[in-house]
Amino acid sequence: MVLRRGVMTLTLLIPRASFSHSHTSSSLSIPKSTTLSLLSFRHSLSHSTPASKTNAPSFPLSETLLFIPPGVEPDEVTDSMILPGSNIVIGPYAGDARIKEVVFVKSSGRAKDCPKDDRPEFAILGRSNVGKSSLINSLVRKKELALTSKKPGKTQLINHFLVNKSWFLVDLPGYGFAKAPEAAKTDWSAFTKGYFLNRSTLVAVLLLIDASVPPQKIDLDCANWLGRNNIPITFVFTKCDKVKVAKGKRPDENIRDFQEIIRQNYKQHPPWIMTSSVTGLGRDELLLHMSQLRNYWDQ
């Protein structure tokens, strides 16, 4: 099984064909080299898990750049097909998203020491203190799977967790740890980049962005580096339960500001979703999104 990401754009690209993005008022075509069976949306829902009950702030459909997966035509998209608090359309590759078993496999100090395995994997990356460990624990519903700490930068290894004996969740070191020596920051960055550039089983990077603060240059730089290297991205906005403080903005306002900047560098906007480890917002929806990426990659 060979993964080739660089197909058409610098955004999320999957082997043999790219997932596509579209503004609701613009046209879109699947690459001519792609052969996809067009299954109905009703059929895809029969394999999906229920959406989480927590309400998410809604973004007007007319203002949203949508992430449209294979098997769905842009003119078929309706509000009910879009995951709440996201720009993600659910298609026929969405399947059983339940996590039944999670097993820690290995911590690796170097990319070349990661498990030699052909099963698909999702890497979780984000700025230190973005809530990475809390999100992982929320996804798998185990409080101690990924250690949470009040000291940013505690995760300094590549940690592989095997989910349902069929795919990996990978906890990567956080970036931007202010108290680390400059030399250590450089090595840490190179160490993580080596993983991205040499991991053929990587389905997508879940890039965590703190929605409680304005867009950060370090997050934008990371997103742009991933894009330039054709690494598939899904933006996962964390801490969306936070309320604005003093003169600050609400999470949904910070998300809009971040997206406006991203649009300047991406011809096609990557998928994004709002989450909260406190309220459970976006948990089920994110897992459902991951299931359709995984199932398409694994076909």
C-alpha distance (Angstrom), angle and dihedral (degrees) to the residues before:
residue distance angle dihedral
M1 . . .
V2 3.79 . .
L3 3.78 125.1 .
R4 3.77 118.7 -150.3
R5 3.78 115.0 -178.8
G6 3.80 103.8 172.4
V7 3.79 102.1 81.8
M8 3.80 111.9 123.3
T9 3.78 114.8 -22.5
L10 3.77 143.9 15.1
T11 3.78 92.4 -104.5
L12 3.79 131.6 78.4
L13 3.79 107.0 -29.2
I14 3.81 125.0 173.1
P15 3.85 129.8 -165.8
R16 3.79 120.1 -76.5
A17 3.81 92.0 4.1
S18 3.76 139.1 18.3
F19 3.75 127.0 -116.6
S20 3.78 105.6 -120.7
H21 3.77 136.8 -135.3
S22 3.75 129.4 -152.2
H23 3.76 142.9 174.9
T24 3.77 107.8 -125.8
S25 3.79 91.4 -116.9
S26 3.80 97.3 48.5
S27 3.78 132.8 77.2
L28 3.78 125.5 -113.5
S29 3.77 136.3 -174.5
I30 3.78 131.7 -162.6
P31 3.84 112.9 -120.7
K32 3.81 111.1 -85.9
S33 3.78 91.1 -125.5
T34 3.79 90.4 60.5
T35 3.79 122.0 93.6
L36 3.77 112.8 -165.6
S37 3.77 131.9 167.7
L38 3.78 110.0 -126.9
L39 3.79 105.1 -133.2
S40 3.77 120.7 -177.2
F41 3.80 120.8 -102.5
R42 3.80 89.4 -123.3
H43 3.80 88.6 60.1
S44 3.80 92.2 51.9
L45 3.78 92.4 52.0
S46 3.78 90.9 58.4
H47 3.80 88.5 70.7
S48 3.79 98.4 41.9
T49 3.77 132.8 99.4
P50 3.80 121.1 -120.1
A51 3.79 116.1 -88.1
S52 3.78 115.7 -108.7
K53 3.77 115.0 -91.7
T54 3.80 94.5 -130.3
N55 3.79 111.0 106.4
A56 3.79 116.8 -125.1
P57 3.80 127.1 -157.3
S58 3.77 107.8 -94.0
F59 3.78 126.1 -129.0
P60 3.83 116.9 -150.7
L61 3.79 110.2 -101.5
S62 3.81 90.8 -134.4
E63 3.83 90.4 59.0
T64 3.79 98.0 44.4
L65 3.79 127.0 97.0
L66 3.77 101.2 -143.4
F67 3.80 130.4 -143.0
I68 3.81 104.3 -136.3
P69 3.84 117.8 -169.4
P70 3.82 127.6 -151.4
G71 3.78 114.5 -75.1
V72 3.81 94.4 39.2
E73 3.81 124.3 93.1
P74 3.83 116.1 -146.8
D75 3.80 92.6 -123.2
E76 3.82 89.7 55.2
V77 3.80 94.5 60.8
T78 3.79 118.2 113.2
D79 3.79 132.7 174.1
S80 3.80 91.6 -99.6
M81 3.81 91.1 60.0
I82 3.82 93.6 58.9
L83 3.78 118.4 88.4
P84 3.84 110.3 -118.9
G85 3.79 114.2 -98.9
S86 3.79 93.9 15.1
N87 3.81 146.1 74.0
I88 3.81 91.8 -121.8
V89 3.79 121.8 123.7
I90 3.79 115.7 -155.8
G91 3.80 115.9 -133.0
P92 3.79 140.9 176.0
Y93 3.81 94.9 -70.9
A94 3.81 92.5 65.2
G95 3.79 109.3 109.5
D96 3.77 143.9 157.4
A97 3.80 104.6 -21.5
R98 3.80 98.6 179.1
I99 3.79 118.6 125.3
K100 3.79 108.4 -140.0
E101 3.79 102.5 163.9
V102 3.80 135.6 16.9
V103 3.80 123.9 -174.4
F104 3.79 127.4 -177.7
V105 3.80 108.3 -126.1
K106 3.78 111.1 174.9
S107 3.80 149.2 -26.4
S108 3.79 113.8 -136.6
G109 3.79 128.1 -161.9
R110 3.79 92.5 -164.2
A111 3.78 133.1 34.8
K112 3.80 91.6 -121.5
D113 3.80 89.7 57.9
C114 3.81 93.7 60.6
P115 3.82 117.3 115.9
K116 3.80 114.4 -72.4
D117 3.78 99.5 -128.6
D118 3.80 138.3 132.9
R119 3.80 95.6 -143.9
P120 3.83 116.2 113.9
E121 3.77 121.0 -102.0
F122 3.80 141.3 -164.9
A123 3.79 119.6 -148.1
I124 3.80 120.4 -148.9
L125 3.79 114.1 -149.6
G126 3.79 134.3 169.6
R127 3.75 149.0 135.4
S128 3.78 115.2 -69.4
N129 3.82 111.2 -85.6
V130 3.82 92.4 19.6
G131 3.80 90.2 123.3
K132 3.80 98.0 -100.2
S133 3.79 97.7 146.5
S134 3.80 91.5 43.8
L135 3.81 90.7 53.3
I136 3.81 92.4 49.4
N137 3.80 91.1 49.6
S138 3.80 89.5 48.2
L139 3.80 93.5 50.1
V140 3.79 94.2 51.4
R141 3.82 94.2 31.8
K142 3.77 93.1 -130.0
K143 3.79 116.1 122.9
E144 3.79 96.9 -153.0
L145 3.80 103.6 36.3
A146 3.79 93.4 100.4
L147 3.78 112.2 27.0
T148 3.80 113.6 -118.0
S149 3.77 118.0 -150.8
K150 3.78 139.3 176.6
K151 3.80 86.8 -136.5
P152 3.83 108.6 82.5
G153 3.77 115.5 -136.5
K154 3.81 98.7 36.1
T155 3.81 93.4 132.2
Q156 3.81 104.8 77.3
L157 3.79 100.8 154.3
I158 3.81 136.4 64.6
N159 3.80 103.7 -103.2
H160 3.80 119.8 -162.0
F161 3.81 121.9 -158.5
L162 3.82 120.2 -175.0
V163 3.82 113.0 -139.4
N164 3.81 121.8 -157.7
K165 3.82 87.7 -19.2
S166 3.80 87.2 -81.6
W167 3.83 111.0 79.1
F168 3.80 141.7 18.8
L169 3.77 132.9 -120.0
V170 3.80 109.3 -157.3
D171 3.79 122.8 -157.3
L172 3.81 109.3 -154.7
P173 3.83 128.4 -166.6
G174 3.79 114.3 -88.1
Y175 3.78 118.2 -115.4
G176 3.79 131.3 -136.3
F177 3.81 98.2 42.2
A178 3.81 99.2 170.6
K179 3.83 96.5 -156.5
A180 3.80 95.9 53.2
P181 3.83 116.8 102.3
E182 3.80 113.7 -101.1
A183 3.82 91.6 -114.9
A184 3.78 90.4 52.7
K185 3.81 90.7 50.9
T186 3.81 90.2 54.4
D187 3.79 93.9 48.5
W188 3.79 90.9 45.4
S189 3.80 90.8 53.3
A190 3.80 93.7 48.3
F191 3.80 90.0 46.0
T192 3.82 91.5 55.5
K193 3.80 94.4 41.9
G194 3.80 89.8 54.3
Y195 3.80 88.0 60.3
F196 3.81 93.3 51.4
L197 3.79 95.6 47.5
N198 3.80 96.8 46.9
R199 3.80 106.0 34.8
S200 3.81 107.2 100.1
T201 3.81 93.1 179.5
L202 3.81 94.0 60.0
V203 3.81 109.3 122.2
A204 3.79 97.1 179.7
V205 3.78 145.2 -26.0
L206 3.79 116.1 -120.0
L207 3.80 99.3 -147.1
L208 3.80 108.3 -161.1
I209 3.80 117.7 -144.8
D210 3.82 123.4 -172.2
A211 3.81 105.1 -124.9
S212 3.79 93.0 -169.5
V213 3.81 92.3 73.1
P214 3.83 134.3 49.0
P215 3.84 118.5 -90.7
Q216 3.81 110.9 -66.4
K217 3.80 122.6 -141.7
I218 3.80 92.1 -136.4
D219 3.84 90.8 57.5
L220 3.79 91.8 47.4
D221 3.80 91.1 48.7
C222 3.81 90.4 51.0
A223 3.82 92.1 48.7
N224 3.79 91.5 48.8
W225 3.82 92.4 49.2
L226 3.80 90.9 51.3
G227 3.80 89.9 48.3
R228 3.79 94.2 49.6
N229 3.80 89.2 52.5
N230 3.81 94.2 47.5
I231 3.81 93.4 -115.9
P232 3.83 111.2 159.5
I233 3.81 111.7 -114.9
T234 3.78 138.2 -166.2
F235 3.81 115.0 -175.9
V236 3.81 109.9 -136.8
F237 3.81 110.5 -167.0
T238 3.81 110.5 -152.5
K239 3.82 133.2 -162.3
C240 3.80 92.2 32.4
D241 3.80 89.6 152.2
K242 3.81 90.8 69.1
V243 3.80 119.6 108.3
K244 3.76 121.1 -138.8
V245 3.80 116.6 -89.6
A246 3.80 124.7 -139.2
K247 3.80 106.9 -47.9
G248 3.81 94.2 -9.0
K249 3.77 126.6 114.1
R250 3.79 130.6 -107.6
P251 3.84 117.6 -100.3
D252 3.81 92.5 -106.1
E253 3.82 89.7 53.3
N254 3.81 91.6 50.3
I255 3.81 89.2 48.8
R256 3.81 91.3 53.1
D257 3.81 90.6 49.5
F258 3.81 90.9 50.1
Q259 3.79 92.0 49.3
E260 3.79 92.7 49.7
I261 3.81 89.7 56.6
I262 3.81 92.9 45.4
R263 3.80 91.0 52.7
Q264 3.80 89.0 62.2
N265 3.81 90.6 63.2
Y266 3.81 102.9 30.5
K267 3.78 122.5 65.8
Q268 3.79 88.1 -161.7
H269 3.78 120.1 33.0
P270 3.82 116.3 -123.4
P271 3.81 120.5 -127.1
W272 3.80 116.5 -84.8
I273 3.80 136.6 -173.9
M274 3.81 137.7 -174.1
T275 3.81 118.8 -125.3
S276 3.79 143.1 173.8
S277 3.78 124.4 -168.1
V278 3.81 88.4 -161.2
T279 3.81 98.9 56.3
G280 3.82 99.8 22.2
L281 3.79 91.5 -117.4
G282 3.80 111.2 166.6
R283 3.81 97.2 2.3
D284 3.81 98.3 118.3
E285 3.80 92.1 37.0
L286 3.80 92.9 52.9
L287 3.81 91.6 49.9
L288 3.81 90.2 49.6
H289 3.81 90.4 51.1
M290 3.81 89.7 49.7
S291 3.80 90.3 50.4
Q292 3.80 93.1 58.3
L293 3.81 92.2 47.1
R294 3.80 90.4 48.0
N295 3.79 95.9 45.7
Y296 3.79 92.8 49.0
W297 3.81 91.5 47.7
D298 3.80 91.1 48.1
Q299 3.80 98.2 47.9
